[in-house]
Amino acid sequence: MRFRAIAFSVVGLGLSSSLLAQQRTIEDTLVVTDPTVARSGMWKIGAAAEFWATNTSLDIYDQTGKIVGTSTTKLNQSGYNFFVGYGNITFMATKRSGTGDYNATESGFSYGGPQKQTDEEYALRWLFPPEKISPYVLLGYARTEVKQELTLNSGTWSCTGTRTLTETTTYKGPMIGGGAIIPFNEKFGMRTDLRLNWNSGEDRISGTGCNGGTSTGLGYAATLTGYWNIIGGLNAQLGAKMTWLNGGENVPDWFKWGVFGMIGYSVQF
């Protein structure tokens, strides 16, 4: 009986240790040094100002897949984001907008003009907290509007009868993704993720003879961010992002990449 009691005690100790290991909470790891992560059982709120710079050069293809021209887009955006988190669950919202220049040469003629782009993102993040790398999943909604005024260097657009037309393209729909937070120490760390967007696309062109279109398509966004906890709740973030805005076969798609910086503040309670 004594042997059985000792055996049961050892088994019980092993099970208790296993359960304690499984119940390890995020305050045991450096992941809570990420400006957007709250400790277990606590709240954290924060906000940041953003600045983005995009400079993209792309080939233009016809319907057969042949390259018929090139285009360049230079665009700067500014905006803000805020978040509220409790333990390993965080809600995040972002809005940014900016203007730039779009220029293209296609099949022997050139055109271009100002472009305005507005982005909105809303996401819920669920964080899994192992010790060195903390993976997470994302669910949310994203919307992007691209509005541009295109002027031909010579000639007129067939559907407007003028040198200028206005085109507005929107991409909106649900988003799902995943990523990881990798803290280096209490001051520095990085965050990376990949997001898939199922977009409902719509293209609208000014002019009674101009045809737009609607369709759906799968796009993506990949982001790499580094963070620095400066002092107290003050933090800075730098990163890069690559995005493919795809609204389906009847809507123009956009590919862009750029760099961004943020300065923010967060409070935990």
N, C-alpha and C positions, 0 to 999 in steps of 0.2 A: 504494500500500500504506500509505504514511504517513497519507494522508487517511482510509482505512478504519480505521486504528488509532485515529486521533483520534475518528472518529465512534463507534466501538465504546466508547471510553473515556467519551465524553459520555453515550451511552445507558446504560452501566454505572453511571455516577455518578447518573443520573436514577433508575434502578431501585433503587440502594442508598438514595437519599434517600427514595423512596416506601416501601421496606420499613421503614426506620427510623421513618418517620412512623406507619406502621401498627402498629409494635411499641411505640409509646408506652405506658408503663405508668402505673399510677395514682399512683406517687410524683411524677410530673411535674405533678400537678394539686392544687388545693385540696381535692378531694373527700376526701382522707385526713384532713382536719380533722374530718370527721363522726365522732362518738364510736364509731360501729359499723363503721368501715371500716379495714381493715388495709392497709399498704403491700404492694406486690408482693414476694413471697418471704418475707413475715413473718407472724407470728401476732398476733392481738389478741383478748383476752378481756375481758369486762366484765359488770357487773350494775347494776341500778337498782331503786329502790323507786318504786312508782306510787301516785297518788291520783287517782280519777275522781269527777266530779260530774255527774249527769244530771238534767234537769228537762224532761219532755216532756208536751205536751198534744195529744191526738188525738181525732178524731171516731170514733164507733162506727157501723158500717154493718150493715144486715141482709142477707139473702141476695140481695135484689133490687138492692142498691147504694144504698138509701135511708139517709140519716143518721138514726139513732134515739137517739143519745146522745153523750156526751163522756167522756173519761177523762184523768186526770193521773197521772204517775209521777215521784216524787222519790226518787233512789237515789244513794248514795255507795258507791264500791268502793275497796279498797286491794289491793295485790298486789306482785308483783315480776316482773322479767324478767332473762334472762341471754343472752349470745351468745358464740359463738366463731367467729372468722373467720380465713381464710388467703387473702391476696391479695384477689381480687374475689369470693370465695365466703364467705358468712356463714350460719351456722345460728343461729336465734333461737327462744327459748321464752318464753312469757308465761303467768302465771296470776294471776287477780284474783277477788275475791269481795266482796260487800257486801249490805247490806239497805236497804230504804226503804219507802215507802208508796205504795200504789196505790188510787185512788178513781175510781168511775165512776157516772154516772147514765144509765140506759137504759130507754126506754119507760115512764117514770113511776115507776121504783123505783131506789134507790141501794144501792150495796154497795162494799166495799173492805176493805183490811187490809194486813198486812205482806207484803213481797215480798223474796225473796232471789235474787240472780243470781250465777252462777259462770261465768267465761270461761276457756277454755284455747286457746292458739294455738301452733302449731309451724310454722316456715317456713324454707325454704332460699332465699336471695337470691343472684342472679347479677348482678353489677354490670358495666356497660359504661362505660369511663372516658374520655369526651371531656373537653375542657379546662374548659368552663364549666358545663355541665349533664350530669350522669351518670345516664342511665336504668338501670333494673334490672327484672328479672322475678322473680316470687315463685311458689313452689310449696309447698303445705303442707296442714295439717289444722287444723280449728277445731271446737270444741265449746262450746255454751252451754246452761246449764240455768236455767230460770226457775221458781221455786217460790213459790206465793202461797197465802195463806189468806184466802178471801173471805167476809165476813160481811154479810148483808143487814141494812139498817136496820130493816126490818119484814118479816114473813112468813117463809116457809121455802123452801129449794131443793127443787124437785120430786123430784130424784133421791136426795137424802139425807134428806129429811124434817126437816131441821134448818136453822137460820139460817146455818150455816157449812159450807163445803166447802174441800177442799185440792186444788189443781191443780198438777201438775208437767209442764212442757213442755221437751223437749230438742231441740236442733238440732245435728247433727254431720255432718261430711263433708269431702271434699277442697276445697282452695282454690287458686285461681290468680289472679295479679294482676300489676300493673306500676306503676311510678312513676319518680320521679327525685329525685336529691339535687342541691341548688343551693347551693353554698357562697358566702357573701358575702365573707368574709375568713378569717383563721386562727382567729378567735374565734366567728364567728356564721355560721349557715346555716339552710337549711330542707330538709324532706323531705316529699314528698306521694305518695300512692299510692291506687289503687282495687283492691279485691279482690272477686272473685266466689266465692260459696260454694254448692256443690251439697249441700243439706242433706237428710239423712234425718230427718224430724220425727216426734216421738211425743208425744202428749198423754194424760196419765193423771189421772183425777179420782177422788177418794175417794168411796166409797158404792157399794153393790151395784147400785143402779139407774142409776148414772152411766156414760155412754158417752164414752170418749176417742176416739183415732184415730191412724192412722199414714199418712204420705204423704211425698212428696219435692217439693222446690221450690228455686228459685234465689234466693238472697239476695245482698246486697252490703254492703261497708263502704268508706267513703271517709275518709281521714285526712290531716290537715295538721299538721306538727310543725315547731317551730323549736328549734334547739339552741344552747347557749352553752358553750364551753369555758372554765371558770372559771380553773383553774390546774392544771398537770400533767395528770393523768388525770381530775380531778374535773370533772363536767359537769352541766348542768341542761337539761331539755327541757320545753316547754310546747306544747299543741296542742289540736285539736278533732277529734271523730270523729262520723260519722253512720252508723248501722247499720240495715239492714232484715233482721230474722230471719224468713225465710220457709221454712216446713216443708211447704208444699203445701196443698191444699184441705181436708184433714181435720184440720189443726193450726192453732191460732191463730197469727197472725203478729204480730210486734212491730216497731215503728219507734221508734228513740230517737236522740238526739244529746246530746253533752255535751262537757265540757272536761276536760283532764287535765294533771298535772304529774309530772315525774320528777326524781330526784336520783340520779346514778350515778357509777361510777368504772370506767375501762378501763385496761388495761395492754397494751403492745405489746412483742414480743420476737422 
